[in-house]
Amino acid sequence: MIRGRHWVAVWLLAFLATTWIVYARQTASIRAARELTDLRARRANLEGHRADLERRIRTAESRAVLVPRAQARLGLHLPSDSEIVLIPAPGGSR
């Protein structure tokens, strides 16, 4: 039969085990919260970088940039009104 001091030892061990489990969970939670904060900061940084790249792509695709490049590098020019010919699509008239 378990005597009084043995019960105290059992309860003490149970208390220490429970305390250790709680401490381990809190430590893991703190680590996870730090990682989450770091990941959120990294995501915000990457989203800002993506927005900058998208802005640069829109600028590079703009007519204000493409026309001068085409004129300088390829020798192209904007057509005048007399150079534009509209060709009707076959079978388009009903």
MDTraj code that builds the backbone (N, CA, C; nanometers):
import mdtraj as md
import numpy as np

residues = "MET ILE ARG GLY ARG HIS TRP VAL ALA VAL TRP LEU LEU ALA PHE LEU ALA THR THR TRP ILE VAL TYR ALA ARG GLN THR ALA SER ILE ARG ALA ALA ARG GLU LEU THR ASP LEU ARG ALA ARG ARG ALA ASN LEU GLU GLY HIS ARG ALA ASP LEU GLU ARG ARG ILE ARG THR ALA GLU SER ARG ALA VAL LEU VAL PRO ARG ALA GLN ALA ARG LEU GLY LEU HIS LEU PRO SER ASP SER GLU ILE VAL LEU ILE PRO ALA PRO GLY GLY SER ARG".split()
xyz = np.array([
    [0.0835, -0.1163, 0.0000],
    [0.0000, 0.0000, 0.0000],
    [0.0892, 0.1242, 0.0000],
    [0.0414, 0.2266, -0.0687],
    [0.1193, 0.3505, -0.0776],
    [0.0938, 0.4341, 0.0463],
    [0.2013, 0.4776, 0.1085],
    [0.1896, 0.5588, 0.2290],
    [0.1852, 0.7060, 0.1945],
    [0.1698, 0.7880, 0.2904],
    [0.1524, 0.9317, 0.2749],
    [0.2635, 1.0007, 0.1977],
    [0.3885, 0.9727, 0.2349],
    [0.4974, 1.0419, 0.1655],
    [0.5123, 0.9929, 0.0219],
    [0.4723, 0.8697, -0.0072],
    [0.4744, 0.8218, -0.1447],
    [0.3712, 0.8954, -0.2297],
    [0.2534, 0.9207, -0.1693],
    [0.1520, 0.9995, -0.2410],
    [0.2053, 1.1398, -0.2709],
    [0.2724, 1.1978, -0.1768],
    [0.3305, 1.3314, -0.1969],
    [0.4313, 1.3267, -0.3113],
    [0.5126, 1.2225, -0.3157],
    [0.6119, 1.2093, -0.4230],
    [0.5426, 1.1916, -0.5579],
    [0.4364, 1.1112, -0.5621],
    [0.3619, 1.0908, -0.6874],
    [0.3004, 1.2219, -0.7340],
    [0.2346, 1.2924, -0.6425],
    [0.1738, 1.4209, -0.6797],
    [0.2795, 1.5236, -0.7217],
    [0.3932, 1.5234, -0.6563],
    [0.5015, 1.6143, -0.6932],
    [0.5518, 1.5833, -0.8342],
    [0.5706, 1.4559, -0.8643],
    [0.6139, 1.4169, -0.9988],
    [0.5088, 1.4545, -1.1038],
    [0.3825, 1.4326, -1.0704],
    [0.2746, 1.4695, -1.1636],
    [0.2743, 1.6206, -1.1867],
    [0.2913, 1.6961, -1.0797],
    [0.2950, 1.8419, -1.0929],
    [0.4139, 1.8864, -1.1778],
    [0.5308, 1.8277, -1.1515],
    [0.6501, 1.8643, -1.2281],
    [0.6356, 1.8267, -1.3756],
    [0.5787, 1.7110, -1.4041],
    [0.5582, 1.6689, -1.5429],
    [0.4617, 1.7641, -1.6138],
    [0.3534, 1.7988, -1.5465],
    [0.2560, 1.8912, -1.6050],
    [0.3188, 2.0281, -1.6280],
    [0.3941, 2.0754, -1.5316],
    [0.4610, 2.2046, -1.5455],
    [0.5591, 2.2027, -1.6624],
    [0.6334, 2.0929, -1.6766],
    [0.7286, 2.0814, -1.7873],
    [0.6559, 2.0811, -1.9221],
    [0.5429, 2.0125, -1.9313],
    [0.4650, 2.0080, -2.0562],
    [0.4131, 2.1474, -2.0913],
    [0.3613, 2.2187, -1.9932],
    [0.3113, 2.3547, -2.0169],
    [0.4246, 2.4456, -2.0621],
    [0.5378, 2.4356, -1.9961],
    [0.6542, 2.5175, -2.0329],
    [0.6986, 2.4870, -2.1759],
    [0.7042, 2.3578, -2.2119],
    [0.7458, 2.3197, -2.3474],
    [0.6481, 2.3719, -2.4519],
    [0.5194, 2.3643, -2.4228],
    [0.4196, 2.4153, -2.5181],
    [0.4305, 2.5671, -2.5351],
    [0.4503, 2.6373, -2.4245],
    [0.4630, 2.7827, -2.4339],
    [0.5880, 2.8216, -2.5106],
    [0.6968, 2.7498, -2.4890],
    [0.8203, 2.7777, -2.5628],
    [0.7999, 2.7536, -2.7117],
    [0.7336, 2.6446, -2.7463],
    [0.7049, 2.6156, -2.8874],
    [0.6132, 2.7222, -2.9467],
    [0.5166, 2.7687, -2.8701],
    [0.4255, 2.8736, -2.9180],
    [0.4991, 3.0045, -2.9431],
    [0.5902, 3.0387, -2.8546],
    [0.6682, 3.1618, -2.8718],
    [0.7540, 3.1524, -2.9971],
    [0.8169, 3.0365, -3.0192],
    [0.8968, 3.0170, -3.1406],
    [0.8097, 3.0283, -3.2649],
    [0.6932, 2.9652, -3.2616],
    [0.6027, 2.9697, -3.3767],
    [0.5561, 3.1128, -3.4036],
    [0.5294, 3.1882, -3.2980],
    [0.4867, 3.3271, -3.3153],
    [0.5987, 3.4107, -3.3771],
    [0.7223, 3.3873, -3.3353],
    [0.8353, 3.4599, -3.3953],
    [0.8507, 3.4252, -3.5421],
    [0.8408, 3.2955, -3.5739],
    [0.8515, 3.2539, -3.7142],
    [0.7398, 3.3148, -3.7976],
    [0.6194, 3.3188, -3.7413],
    [0.5069, 3.3777, -3.8128],
    [0.5291, 3.5263, -3.8379],
    [0.5816, 3.5960, -3.7393],
    [0.6122, 3.7377, -3.7562],
    [0.7180, 3.7578, -3.8647],
    [0.8219, 3.6746, -3.8623],
    [0.9262, 3.6842, -3.9644],
    [0.8704, 3.6550, -4.1038],
    [0.7861, 3.5530, -4.1135],
    [0.7273, 3.5181, -4.2431],
    [0.6354, 3.6295, -4.2940],
    [0.5605, 3.6911, -4.2041],
    [0.4730, 3.8021, -4.2463],
    [0.5561, 3.9204, -4.2956],
    [0.6656, 3.9484, -4.2268],
    [0.7522, 4.0589, -4.2708],
    [0.8145, 4.0263, -4.4060],
    [0.8566, 3.9019, -4.4235],
    [0.9152, 3.8601, -4.5515],
    [0.8120, 3.8680, -4.6630],
    [0.6895, 3.8254, -4.6332],
    [0.5828, 3.8322, -4.7343],
    [0.5543, 3.9770, -4.7737],
    [0.5483, 4.0656, -4.6753],
    [0.5247, 4.2069, -4.7057],
    [0.6368, 4.2621, -4.7927],
    [0.7602, 4.2244, -4.7625],
    [0.8744, 4.2679, -4.8419],
    [0.8638, 4.2160, -4.9849],
    [0.8290, 4.0877, -4.9994],
    [0.8162, 4.0286, -5.1324],
    [0.6997, 4.0896, -5.2105],
    [0.5894, 4.1197, -5.1419],
    [0.4768, 4.1839, -5.2098],
    [0.5149, 4.3239, -5.2581],
    [0.5917, 4.3952, -5.1782],
    [0.6394, 4.5267, -5.2207],
    [0.7317, 4.5155, -5.3409],
    [0.8189, 4.4153, -5.3386],
    [0.9101, 4.3925, -5.4516],
    [0.8299, 4.3556, -5.5771],
    [0.7280, 4.2725, -5.5593],
    [0.6433, 4.2332, -5.6728],
    [0.5706, 4.3545, -5.7308],
    [0.5167, 4.4394, -5.6447],
    [0.4479, 4.5592, -5.6921],
    [0.5433, 4.6489, -5.7698],
    [0.6671, 4.6599, -5.7217],
    [0.7666, 4.7400, -5.7930],
    [0.7964, 4.6804, -5.9298],
    [0.8113, 4.5479, -5.9362],
    [0.8379, 4.4830, -6.0645],
    [0.7196, 4.4995, -6.1607],
    [0.5975, 4.4868, -6.1098],
    [0.4799, 4.5048, -6.1949],
    [0.4725, 4.6482, -6.2477],
    [0.5064, 4.7444, -6.1622],
    [0.5071, 4.8842, -6.2063],
    [0.6110, 4.9045, -6.3158],
    [0.7292, 4.8443, -6.2971],
    [0.8347, 4.8579, -6.3982],
    [0.7951, 4.7907, -6.5296],
    [0.7250, 4.6782, -6.5219],
    [0.6779, 4.6110, -6.6435],
    [0.5757, 4.6983, -6.7152],
    [0.4792, 4.7544, -6.6415],
    [0.3789, 4.8422, -6.7045],
    [0.4463, 4.9619, -6.7706],
    [0.5461, 5.0179, -6.7048],
    [0.6180, 5.1315, -6.7627],
    [0.6914, 5.0895, -6.8891],
    [0.7573, 4.9731, -6.8859],
    [0.8332, 4.9265, -7.0024],
    [0.7416, 4.8901, -7.1187],
    [0.6183, 4.8498, -7.0902],
    [0.5230, 4.8146, -7.1954],
    [0.4491, 4.9356, -7.2513],
    [0.4660, 5.0502, -7.1904],
    [0.3892, 5.1672, -7.2309],
    [0.4339, 5.2194, -7.3675],
    [0.3426, 5.2855, -7.4327],
    [0.3686, 5.3421, -7.5644],
    [0.4795, 5.4478, -7.5582],
    [0.4841, 5.5213, -7.4485],
    [0.5851, 5.6261, -7.4332],
    [0.7266, 5.5685, -7.4338],
    [0.7425, 5.4432, -7.3947],
    [0.8743, 5.3811, -7.3929],
    [0.8980, 5.3014, -7.5209],
    [0.7962, 5.2282, -7.5661],
    [0.8150, 5.1394, -7.6810],
    [0.8341, 5.2143, -7.8130],
    [0.7601, 5.3221, -7.8344],
    [0.7710, 5.3951, -7.9618],
    [0.9123, 5.4508, -7.9820],
    [0.9701, 5.5225, -7.8867],
    [1.1065, 5.5717, -7.9085],
    [1.2080, 5.4582, -7.9276],
    [1.1919, 5.3477, -7.8579],
    [1.2841, 5.2347, -7.8761],
    [1.2703, 5.1748, -8.0157],
    [1.1475, 5.1588, -8.0613],
    [1.1260, 5.1027, -8.1948],
    [1.1818, 5.1966, -8.3022],
    [1.1676, 5.3258, -8.2802],
    [1.2210, 5.4212, -8.3775],
    [1.3738, 5.4197, -8.3774],
    [1.4343, 5.4136, -8.2617],
    [1.5797, 5.4209, -8.2523],
    [1.6460, 5.2892, -8.2925],
    [1.5987, 5.1785, -8.2421],
    [1.6658, 5.0503, -8.2637],
    [1.6271, 4.9822, -8.3945],
    [1.5007, 4.9938, -8.4330],
    [1.4527, 4.9194, -8.5488],
    [1.4262, 5.0074, -8.6702],
    [1.4348, 5.1356, -8.6528],
    [1.4104, 5.2271, -8.7643],
    [1.2627, 5.2346, -8.8028],
    [1.1738, 5.2010, -8.7113],
    [1.0298, 5.2062, -8.7391],
    [0.9776, 5.3470, -8.7140],
    [0.8599, 5.3739, -8.7678],
    [0.7956, 5.5028, -8.7439],
    [0.6461, 5.4812, -8.7270],
    [0.5810, 5.5789, -8.6676],
    [0.4362, 5.5722, -8.6537],
    [0.3738, 5.5997, -8.7901],
    [0.2754, 5.5193, -8.8328],
    [0.2163, 5.5410, -8.9647],
    [0.1284, 5.6668, -8.9666],
    [0.1300, 5.7324, -9.0804],
    [0.0379, 5.8452, -9.0972],
    [-0.0980, 5.7894, -9.1359],
    [-0.1971, 5.8746, -9.1408],
    [-0.3326, 5.8294, -9.1725],
    [-0.3405, 5.7662, -9.3108],
    [-0.2637, 5.8165, -9.4060],
    [-0.2694, 5.7627, -9.5418],
    [-0.2028, 5.6255, -9.5531],
    [-0.1206, 5.5867, -9.4541],
    [-0.0519, 5.4571, -9.4572],
    [-0.1336, 5.3447, -9.3927],
    [-0.2448, 5.3768, -9.3285],
    [-0.3266, 5.2772, -9.2624],
    [-0.4306, 5.2261, -9.3591],
    [-0.4333, 5.0933, -9.3787],
    [-0.5283, 5.0290, -9.4702],
    [-0.6084, 4.9300, -9.3882],
    [-0.7415, 4.9412, -9.3955],
    [-0.8286, 4.8493, -9.3253],
    [-0.8688, 4.7384, -9.4210],
    [-0.8456, 4.6155, -9.3871],
    [-0.8809, 4.5001, -9.4710],
    [-0.9967, 4.4282, -9.4047],
    [-1.1078, 4.4132, -9.4766],
    [-1.2225, 4.3450, -9.4175],
    [-1.1939, 4.1946, -9.4026],
    [-1.2509, 4.1376, -9.2986],
    [-1.2335, 3.9951, -9.2735],
    [-1.3201, 3.9160, -9.3725],
    [-1.2721, 3.8033, -9.4229],
    [-1.3533, 3.7251, -9.5165],
    [-1.4763, 3.6670, -9.4477],
    [-1.5897, 3.6707, -9.5184],
    [-1.7146, 3.6178, -9.4651],
    [-1.7755, 3.7036, -9.3574],
    [-1.7273, 3.8214, -9.3389],
    [-1.7779, 3.9083, -9.2331],
    [-1.9054, 3.9804, -9.2685],
    [-1.9381, 3.9970, -9.4009],
    [-2.0595, 4.0701, -9.4382],
    [-2.1761, 3.9739, -9.4475],
    [-2.2901, 4.0123, -9.3941],
    [-2.4089, 3.9269, -9.3988],
    [-2.5233, 3.9986, -9.4631],
])
top = md.Topology()
chain = top.add_chain()
for i, resn in enumerate(residues, 1):
    res = top.add_residue(resn, chain, resSeq=i)
    for name in ("N", "CA", "C"):
        top.add_atom(name, md.element.get_by_symbol(name[0]), res)
traj = md.Trajectory(xyz[None], top)
